[in-house]
Amino acid sequence: MKKDLINMKIFNLCLSFLTGLSFANSENNHSKPNIIIIVADDLGWNDVGFHGSTQIPTPNIDALAYSGVILNNYYVQPICTPSRSALMTGKHPVHTGLNHGVIFGPQAYGIPLGINLLPQYLLDQGYSTRHVGKWHLGMAIKELTPIYRGFLSHFGYWTGHQDYYDHEAQEGPGWWGYDMRRNMSVARDAYGTYRIE
């Protein structure tokens, strides 16, 4: 049971918010680095091997960290939407309007459309941007979703949480539903599976 919980936590770490960015022009692969950003909700400092954990093995994450840049002085907000908005915009959440709480599925707001996000800037630099996992930065209209905010592809969910197998969640009283997307389409084939592509 404990091993299953550890595996679920490691999977959530990877699924939660994995953004892989690679340089699109193959002749320039050596001049610009690949960028992978992993954001994990509720992850403690010592829950990864490269910070000293001996209880939760994270060899793949450790290898990425050791061969890249470890940012030890990035401070986050106590909840996910404000932290994600700060990372994606480079602005304190008070300047995006997302500093008070999380966005629930039926709420009609997100990062304001007039604010460019990190993947939009990276696209301008020739990167290919991908998003896997949790979005949680707005979903009321299509223009707030990952595909319209600078990501070339998205596989994951727009809301803040979901069941690992049936990909459903309650988003407030009276709001319960399936939330697994492949780009702008509902990924119905993911129902009942514990996987990412």
N, C-alpha and C positions, 0 to 999 in steps of 0.2 A: 504494500500500500504506500509506504513512504517513497519507494523508488518511483511509483506511478505519479505521485504528487510532484516529485522533483522533475520527472520528465515533462509533466504538464507545465511546470513553471518555466523550464527551459524552452519548450515549444512556444509558450506565450511570449517569452522574451523575443524569440525570432519572429513570431507572427504579429506581435503587437504593432510594430511599425518598422518595417524593413524597407528602406529606400535604397535601391542600388542604382548608381549612376555610372555609366561608362562613356568614355569618349567615342563619339560616333565615327570619326575619321581615322581609319586604321594607320595611316602614315604618321599621324600625330600621337599615337598611343603612348610613346615614351616621353612626350613633352607635358602631358597633363595626367594627373593621377586619377585612378578610379576612386570613387567615394561611396562608402556604405555607411549609412546612419541607422543605428538601432536605438529605438526609444522603447523602453519597457516600463509599464506602470507597476508601481509597488515593488520595485527591485531595490533591495538593500545594497549598500556599498560593498559589503563582503559576500554578496551572492554570486560573484563571478571569480573564476580562478585567478585572473590577472590582478585581482585585488587581494588575493590571499585565501580565498575559500578552499577548504579541503572537504567540505560536506557536499558541495554541488559541483560536479565536474563540468566544465565548459570549455573543452579543448578547442573547438572550432572558433568560438568567440575569442578565446585567448590568443589563438594564432593570428586572427585579424587584428587584434589590439597590438600585439607585439610587432607586427610588420607594418603598422600604421602609426597614427598619432592618437595618443590617449589624452582626452581632455578631462583633467581632474578638477578644474575650477569652474565648471559650468553649473550654475545654480538653477534649480527649477522651482516651480510653484508646487503647492501641496496636492494639486489635482491635475488631471491629464489635459483637458482642453486648454487651459492657460499655458501650460508648459509647451504643448505642441504648437500653439500659435506663436509663442516667443521664438521657438526654433525655426519655424517656417518663415517668419517675417523679419526676424532680427530686432523686433520691437518688444518692449515690455508689454504684457497683456493689457495694461490700462490704456494703451494707445491703439489697441485693436478692438476694444469693447468686450473682450473675452476674459476679464479678470475676476468675475464674480462666481463663476461656477462652470459646470459642464453643460454641453448642449444635448438635450434629449431629442429623440427622433421627431416628435411633432413640433418642435420649436423652429420658428422661421427666421433663423439668423445664422451667421457664421463669420469667418474672417471677411471684412468688407471687400467687395470686388475691386475697389480702387487701390488696394494694397497688393503689390507684387509679392509672390512667394519665392523661396529659394529655388525650386525647380524651374521657375520661369526665367530667372537669371542664368541658371546653368544651361538651359536650352539655348539662350543667346550666345553662350560660350562654346557651343558645339557638342554638349553632352547629350546622351540619351538617358532619359529619366524614367524610372519605374517605381511603382509603389505597391507594396504587399502588406496586407494586414489592416490594422485599425486606422481609420481616418479621423473621425470625431472633431472635425473643424467646420462643419456645416453641410447640410444635405437637403435643405428645404426646396431649393431649386437646382437644376442641373449645373448652373454656372458656379455653384459653391463646391462641387465635388472634384475629386482628384484629377480626372481627365481634363477638366476645364481650368485647373489651377496649375498646369505646367507638367503634369505627368503624362507620358505617352501611353502608359498602360497601368491598370490597377486590378488587383485581385485581392479582395478582402471585404471588409464591412465598413459602412459609413458611420454607424452609431458607436456608442462607447463600450459595449460589451456584448457577448453572445455565448451561447452554449457551444462547446467545442465540436459536438457531433451533429446536432440538428440546426445549428446556426440561427437559433431563435433567441429572442430576449424580450423582457417587458421593459418598455420605455416610459413608464408612468401608468397611472390608473387607466385602464381601458385600452392601452396601446401595447399589443403583443404581436410579434411577427418575425418573419424570416428576413435576414439581412446578410446576404452573401452575394457579392457582385463580381462580375468579370467585365471590366471597363464600365459601360453604362447598362449592361444587361444583368438580370438576376441570374446567378449561377445555380440553377436548380440541381444540376448534377452533383453539386457538393454536399447535398443533403445526406446526412447519415455517415459522412466521412470525416475523418480527423486528418486533414492534409492541407498542404498548400502546393501550388504548382511551381 
